[in-house]
Amino acid sequence: MTQLLLSFCYAKPSGYVLARMDAQTNAFEWVDLRDVALPVVGATGLCRVGERYYAALQIRVPGTVGTLLAELDRAGRVRRVARLAEVFDAHSLLPWQGELLIVGSGSNQVFAVDWQHDGAPRVRLFFEREPGADTLHMNSLQAFNGRVYLSMFGCKPGASWRDARDGQILDLTAGGEVVRRGLRHPHSLFVDRATLLCLSSCDGSLIHVAGAPRGADRPLDGYVRGALAAGGKLFVGTSMPRTHSKSRGVSEAAYLATQSSAPAAHAAYGTSGMHDTLAAQTGGGCGLHVADAATGVSRWLDLSPFGAELYDIVDWTGDAVRGDPTEAMAERLRAVWSADRRGLPHAHAARRGRADAAPDDGCGQRHERRARRARNARERSAGAARVELSTCADAARQ
């Protein structure tokens, strides 16, 4: 198994946040989100239920990050989308007893979502601790031996999460009992054979949580987040260190200053050697560790041409991924250029009509572009005010 579904959080340009890839052949395809009514600035939690996939999508709302829930089919097409108004700064997803559990990091809560095929999502509170604001940074969920576990950073001693040193793992089926603590930025609970593990993002280590004991694992380079054990391989994502808090918009210049150095060698994902240099300068950058359980051989794929922060990884069992990674890279770069040129928060122009993104110095065409920008701004403003965010009529009455 080498085919994966990936999520990129706090992405630029918006809309380029979900991708399917084959870690063996390097095939890469973006999931098309252009029909989603609001600008999608990132994606976080992913999960699979049968032949359907679900993704938590990030949208900007005043003062925080709002949430859309999207359903994908086996071809990677978005089938429906709905707004989860109760969930702020969504993180991981977990199928559990016929519902989807979703972490609302922005309010220290976990919600259960019942989303039938013919109606709007029904959302109920599943767990909370000190609800209100993001003071604990709850993030990932995992089911293991009939129990649900949650990872969180715990209280921070100052204004920045970089100083948080009492990360915890809670057993939610035991009322939130703490089963591990004293961790540095725990993320991405995952099951490898008979063992429940999580990532210690700051130092790249794998932390035993429950189940069969195992020997010490070699720490991985970079700020690690996103993990999947499948098909005899371990996939672990890495992200670039932040210079600003994405949710609060304040400087985080010293964020993760203690993280380990970049990989000494890795397989570049893409065509340009500049990505090797970028990764080396940013403590591993955005990429993917692929370790073979049988041989112990590990390699690192550079995903920095596709995003800065990788959040989640799930196995993709749908249609084969055959997209050209070079074209996917170029598509995103065209959209970045188009968004910067127009001063827009999102840019699907590169997908909708590439002639529109081509430079032109004609005065008449410049006026036409200004008029088009004004029209687009009015349309975005009207779209942001719409409550309708679902493809089904019932969801519009949410």
C-alpha positions as CSV (number, residue, x, y, z in Angstrom):
1,M,0.0,0.0,0.0
2,T,1.6,3.2,-1.1
3,Q,-1.4,5.4,-2.1
4,L,-2.3,8.1,0.4
5,L,-4.7,11.0,1.0
6,L,-3.0,14.0,2.5
7,S,-4.2,17.2,4.2
8,F,-2.3,20.5,4.2
9,C,-3.3,23.0,6.9
10,Y,-3.1,26.8,6.6
11,A,-2.3,26.5,2.9
12,K,-1.5,29.1,0.3
13,P,-3.3,29.6,-2.0
14,S,-6.6,28.4,-0.5
15,G,-8.2,25.5,-2.3
16,Y,-5.0,23.5,-2.6
17,V,-5.3,21.6,0.7
18,L,-6.2,18.0,-0.1
19,A,-4.2,15.7,-2.3
20,R,-3.9,12.1,-3.3
21,M,-0.4,10.7,-3.9
22,D,1.4,7.5,-4.5
23,A,4.5,7.3,-2.3
24,Q,6.1,4.7,-4.6
25,T,5.6,6.3,-8.1
26,N,5.4,9.9,-6.9
27,A,2.1,10.4,-8.7
28,F,0.2,13.4,-7.2
29,E,-3.2,14.8,-7.7
30,W,-5.0,17.7,-6.1
31,V,-8.6,17.2,-4.8
32,D,-10.7,19.8,-6.7
33,L,-12.5,22.1,-4.2
34,R,-13.5,24.9,-6.6
35,D,-17.2,24.1,-6.1
36,V,-17.0,24.7,-2.3
37,A,-18.9,28.0,-1.6
38,L,-16.3,29.6,0.8
39,P,-12.5,29.9,0.4
40,V,-10.9,26.9,2.0
41,V,-7.7,27.9,3.7
42,G,-6.6,24.5,4.9
43,A,-7.5,20.9,5.7
44,T,-6.8,19.0,8.9
45,G,-8.4,15.7,10.0
46,L,-9.1,12.9,7.6
47,C,-10.8,9.5,7.9
48,R,-12.3,6.7,5.8
49,V,-15.7,5.1,6.3
50,G,-16.2,2.3,3.8
51,E,-15.6,3.8,0.4
52,R,-16.2,7.3,1.5
53,Y,-13.6,9.7,2.9
54,Y,-14.2,12.7,5.2
55,A,-12.1,15.8,5.6
56,A,-12.2,18.7,8.0
57,L,-11.7,21.9,6.0
58,Q,-10.6,25.2,7.5
59,I,-12.4,28.5,6.7
60,R,-11.7,32.0,8.1
61,V,-14.3,33.4,10.5
62,P,-13.8,36.5,12.6
63,G,-11.3,35.8,15.4
64,T,-10.8,32.1,14.7
65,V,-11.0,29.3,12.2
66,G,-14.3,27.8,11.2
67,T,-15.0,24.3,10.0
68,L,-16.6,22.6,6.9
69,L,-17.0,18.9,6.7
70,A,-16.5,17.4,3.3
71,E,-17.3,13.9,1.9
72,L,-15.2,12.5,-0.9
73,D,-16.0,9.4,-3.1
74,R,-13.5,6.8,-4.3
75,A,-12.6,8.9,-7.3
76,G,-11.5,11.8,-5.1
77,R,-14.5,14.0,-6.0
78,V,-16.3,16.1,-3.3
79,R,-19.8,14.8,-3.0
80,R,-21.2,17.1,-0.4
81,V,-20.0,19.8,2.1
82,A,-21.6,21.1,5.2
83,R,-20.8,23.8,7.8
84,L,-20.2,22.7,11.4
85,A,-21.0,26.0,13.1
86,E,-20.3,24.6,16.6
87,V,-16.7,23.5,15.7
88,F,-13.9,26.0,15.8
89,D,-10.3,25.2,14.6
90,A,-11.1,21.6,13.8
91,H,-8.4,19.0,14.0
92,S,-8.6,15.2,13.8
93,L,-11.6,13.1,12.8
94,L,-12.4,9.6,14.0
95,P,-15.3,7.2,13.0
96,W,-16.9,5.9,16.2
97,Q,-20.1,4.0,16.7
98,G,-21.8,5.3,13.6
99,E,-20.8,8.9,14.1
100,L,-17.7,11.0,13.3
101,L,-15.9,12.4,16.2
102,I,-14.2,15.8,15.5
103,V,-11.8,17.8,17.7
104,G,-12.7,21.4,18.2
105,S,-9.3,22.7,19.3
106,G,-10.6,26.3,19.4
107,S,-13.0,25.5,22.3
108,N,-11.3,22.5,24.1
109,Q,-14.1,20.2,22.9
110,V,-14.8,17.1,21.0
111,F,-18.0,16.7,19.0
112,A,-19.9,13.8,17.6
113,V,-21.4,14.3,14.1
114,D,-24.2,12.2,12.7
115,W,-24.4,13.0,9.0
116,Q,-27.0,10.9,7.2
117,H,-27.0,10.8,3.4
118,D,-30.3,12.6,3.1
119,G,-29.9,15.4,5.7
120,A,-27.9,18.0,7.5
121,P,-25.3,17.0,10.1
122,R,-26.5,16.6,13.6
123,V,-23.8,17.7,16.1
124,R,-23.7,16.9,19.8
125,L,-21.0,17.4,22.5
126,F,-19.0,14.3,23.1
127,F,-16.3,15.6,25.6
128,E,-15.0,18.8,26.9
129,R,-12.5,20.1,29.4
130,E,-12.2,23.8,30.4
131,P,-14.4,24.8,27.5
132,G,-14.2,28.3,26.0
133,A,-10.9,29.1,24.2
134,D,-8.0,27.0,23.0
135,T,-6.1,26.7,26.3
136,L,-5.2,23.0,26.0
137,H,-4.8,22.5,22.2
138,M,-6.6,19.2,21.8
139,N,-5.7,17.7,18.5
140,S,-5.8,14.0,17.6
141,L,-8.1,11.1,18.3
142,Q,-7.7,7.3,17.9
143,A,-9.7,4.2,18.8
144,F,-7.8,1.3,20.4
145,N,-9.2,-1.8,22.1
146,G,-12.6,-0.3,22.3
147,R,-11.5,2.9,23.8
148,V,-11.1,6.5,22.5
149,Y,-7.9,8.4,23.1
150,L,-7.2,12.1,22.7
151,S,-3.9,13.9,22.6
152,M,-3.4,17.5,23.7
153,F,-0.6,20.0,24.5
154,G,-1.9,20.8,28.0
155,C,-1.6,24.2,29.7
156,K,1.1,26.5,28.4
157,P,3.1,28.6,30.9
158,G,3.2,31.7,28.6
159,A,1.5,33.2,25.6
160,S,3.1,30.8,23.1
161,W,2.5,27.1,22.5
162,R,6.3,26.7,22.0
163,D,6.7,26.6,25.8
164,A,4.1,23.9,26.4
165,R,5.8,20.9,28.1
166,D,2.9,19.0,29.8
167,G,1.3,17.3,26.8
168,Q,-1.2,14.6,27.7
169,I,-3.0,11.6,26.4
170,L,-6.5,11.2,27.7
171,D,-8.8,8.1,27.7
172,L,-12.2,9.6,26.8
173,T,-14.1,6.4,27.5
174,A,-12.8,6.7,31.1
175,G,-14.1,10.2,31.5
176,G,-10.9,11.9,30.3
177,E,-8.5,10.0,32.5
178,V,-4.8,11.0,31.9
179,V,-2.8,8.0,30.7
180,R,0.4,9.8,29.7
181,R,1.7,13.3,30.4
182,G,4.8,15.4,30.3
183,L,5.0,15.2,26.5
184,R,6.2,17.9,24.1
185,H,3.6,18.7,21.5
186,P,1.9,15.3,21.2
187,H,0.1,14.8,17.9
188,S,-1.2,12.0,15.6
189,L,-2.3,9.0,17.7
190,F,-2.0,5.9,15.5
191,V,-2.0,2.2,15.8
192,D,0.9,0.1,14.6
193,R,0.1,-3.6,14.8
194,A,-0.9,-4.2,18.5
195,T,0.4,-0.9,19.8
196,L,-1.1,2.6,20.2
197,L,1.5,5.3,19.7
198,C,1.7,9.1,19.3
199,L,4.2,11.5,17.9
200,S,6.2,13.9,20.0
201,S,6.4,16.6,17.4
202,C,9.2,18.6,18.9
203,D,11.8,15.8,19.1
204,G,10.5,13.4,16.5
205,S,10.1,10.5,18.8
206,L,7.3,7.9,18.9
207,I,5.6,7.6,22.3
208,H,4.1,4.3,23.5
209,V,0.5,4.9,24.8
210,A,-1.1,1.5,25.2
211,G,-0.9,-2.1,24.0
212,A,2.1,-4.3,23.3
213,P,5.5,-2.9,24.3
214,R,8.0,-2.3,21.6
215,G,11.6,-1.4,21.3
216,A,12.9,2.1,21.1
217,D,12.3,3.8,17.7
218,R,14.9,6.1,16.1
219,P,13.7,9.7,16.4
220,L,12.6,11.2,13.1
221,D,13.9,14.5,11.8
222,G,11.7,17.6,11.5
223,Y,8.5,18.8,13.3
224,V,6.5,15.6,12.9
225,R,2.8,15.4,12.5
226,G,0.5,13.0,10.7
227,A,1.2,9.3,11.0
228,L,0.0,6.1,9.4
229,A,1.1,2.5,9.7
230,A,-0.1,0.4,6.8
231,G,1.2,-2.3,4.4
232,G,4.4,-2.9,6.3
233,K,5.3,0.8,6.1
234,L,5.3,3.7,8.5
235,F,4.4,7.1,7.0
236,V,5.1,10.2,9.1
237,G,4.6,13.8,7.9
238,T,6.8,16.8,8.7
239,S,6.0,20.5,8.5
240,M,7.9,23.7,8.3
241,P,8.3,25.6,11.6
242,R,6.0,28.5,12.0
243,T,7.1,32.1,12.4
244,H,3.6,33.2,13.3
245,S,0.7,31.7,15.2
246,K,-1.7,30.7,12.4
247,S,-4.8,30.9,14.6
248,R,-3.9,34.0,16.6
249,G,-1.9,35.9,14.0
250,V,1.0,36.8,16.3
251,S,4.7,36.3,16.0
252,E,6.1,32.9,16.9
253,A,9.7,33.6,15.8
254,A,11.2,31.2,18.3
255,Y,8.5,28.5,17.6
256,L,10.0,25.0,17.9
257,A,13.6,26.3,18.1
258,T,14.5,23.0,19.8
259,Q,13.4,20.8,16.9
260,S,16.0,18.4,15.4
261,S,18.0,19.1,12.3
262,A,17.0,18.3,8.8
263,P,17.5,14.9,7.3
264,A,21.1,14.3,6.2
265,A,19.8,12.8,2.9
266,H,16.4,12.3,1.4
267,A,14.7,11.6,-1.9
268,A,13.6,14.9,-3.4
269,Y,9.9,14.9,-4.4
270,G,9.8,17.0,-7.5
271,T,12.2,18.2,-10.1
272,S,14.1,21.1,-8.6
273,G,17.1,20.9,-6.3
274,M,16.0,24.1,-4.6
275,H,13.6,22.1,-2.6
276,D,16.5,20.2,-1.0
277,T,18.1,23.4,0.1
278,L,14.7,24.8,1.4
279,A,14.1,21.6,3.4
280,A,17.6,21.7,4.9
281,Q,17.1,25.3,6.0
282,T,13.8,24.7,7.7
283,G,14.5,21.7,9.9
284,G,13.1,19.1,7.5
285,G,10.5,21.3,5.8
286,C,7.2,19.8,4.6
287,G,7.6,16.2,3.7
288,L,7.0,12.6,4.4
289,H,9.1,9.9,6.1
290,V,8.5,6.5,4.6
291,A,10.0,3.6,6.7
292,D,9.9,0.0,5.8
293,A,9.2,-2.2,8.8
294,A,10.9,-5.3,7.3
295,T,14.2,-3.7,6.2
296,G,14.4,-0.7,8.4
297,V,15.2,1.4,5.4
298,S,13.8,4.9,5.6
299,R,13.5,7.7,3.1
300,W,12.1,11.2,3.1
301,L,10.0,12.7,0.4
302,D,10.1,16.5,0.0
303,L,6.5,17.9,-0.3
304,S,7.5,21.6,0.1
305,P,6.4,22.4,-3.5
306,F,2.9,21.5,-2.5
307,G,2.6,23.1,0.9
308,A,4.2,24.2,4.2
309,E,2.3,22.1,6.8
310,L,1.2,18.5,6.4
311,Y,-1.5,17.6,9.0
312,D,-2.9,14.2,8.4
313,I,-2.4,11.0,6.3
314,V,-4.8,8.2,5.6
315,D,-4.5,5.2,3.2
316,W,-6.2,5.7,-0.1
317,T,-8.1,2.7,-1.4
318,G,-10.0,4.4,-4.1
319,D,-9.2,4.9,-7.8
320,A,-5.5,4.8,-8.7
321,V,-3.5,8.0,-8.4
322,R,-1.8,8.8,-11.8
323,G,-1.3,12.6,-11.8
324,D,1.9,14.2,-12.8
325,P,3.6,15.7,-9.7
326,T,5.3,18.4,-11.9
327,E,2.0,19.5,-13.3
328,A,0.4,19.5,-9.8
329,M,3.3,21.7,-8.6
330,A,3.0,24.1,-11.5
331,E,-0.8,24.3,-11.0
332,R,-0.3,25.4,-7.4
333,L,2.4,27.9,-8.4
334,R,0.2,29.4,-11.1
335,A,-2.6,29.8,-8.5
336,V,-0.1,31.4,-6.0
337,W,1.0,33.9,-8.6
338,S,-2.6,34.7,-9.6
339,A,-3.7,35.2,-6.0
340,D,-0.8,37.5,-5.2
341,R,-1.3,39.4,-8.4
342,R,-4.9,40.0,-7.6
343,G,-4.6,40.4,-3.9
344,L,-7.2,37.7,-3.3
345,P,-7.4,35.3,-0.4
346,H,-8.0,32.4,-2.7
347,A,-7.4,31.6,-6.4
348,H,-9.2,29.0,-8.4
349,A,-8.5,31.0,-11.5
350,A,-5.6,28.8,-12.5
351,R,-8.0,25.9,-12.7
352,R,-11.0,27.7,-14.2
353,G,-9.1,29.5,-17.0
354,R,-5.4,29.7,-17.3
355,A,-5.6,32.4,-20.0
356,D,-6.9,34.6,-17.2
357,A,-3.8,34.1,-15.2
358,A,-1.4,35.1,-18.1
359,P,0.4,38.4,-17.8
360,D,-0.8,41.2,-20.1
361,D,0.2,44.9,-20.4
362,G,-2.7,46.1,-22.5
363,C,-4.5,49.0,-21.0
364,G,-7.9,47.8,-22.0
365,Q,-7.3,44.4,-20.6
366,R,-6.0,45.9,-17.3
367,H,-9.3,47.8,-16.9
368,E,-11.2,44.6,-17.7
369,R,-9.2,42.8,-15.0
370,R,-10.0,45.5,-12.5
371,A,-13.7,45.3,-13.3
372,R,-13.6,41.5,-13.0
373,R,-11.8,41.8,-9.6
374,A,-14.5,44.1,-8.4
375,R,-17.2,41.7,-9.5
376,N,-15.4,38.8,-7.9
377,A,-15.1,40.8,-4.6
378,R,-18.9,41.4,-4.6
379,E,-19.6,37.8,-5.4
380,R,-17.3,36.6,-2.6
381,S,-18.9,39.0,-0.2
382,A,-22.3,37.7,-1.1
383,G,-21.1,34.2,-0.9
384,A,-19.7,34.7,2.6
385,A,-23.0,35.8,3.8
386,R,-24.8,32.8,2.5
387,V,-25.8,30.1,5.0
388,E,-26.1,27.5,2.2
389,L,-22.9,25.5,2.3
390,S,-24.2,22.0,1.5
391,T,-25.0,20.4,-1.8
392,C,-28.2,18.9,-0.4
393,A,-31.3,21.0,0.2
394,D,-31.8,19.8,3.7
395,A,-28.4,20.9,4.7
396,A,-29.3,24.4,3.7
397,R,-31.7,24.6,6.7
398,Q,-29.0,23.8,9.2
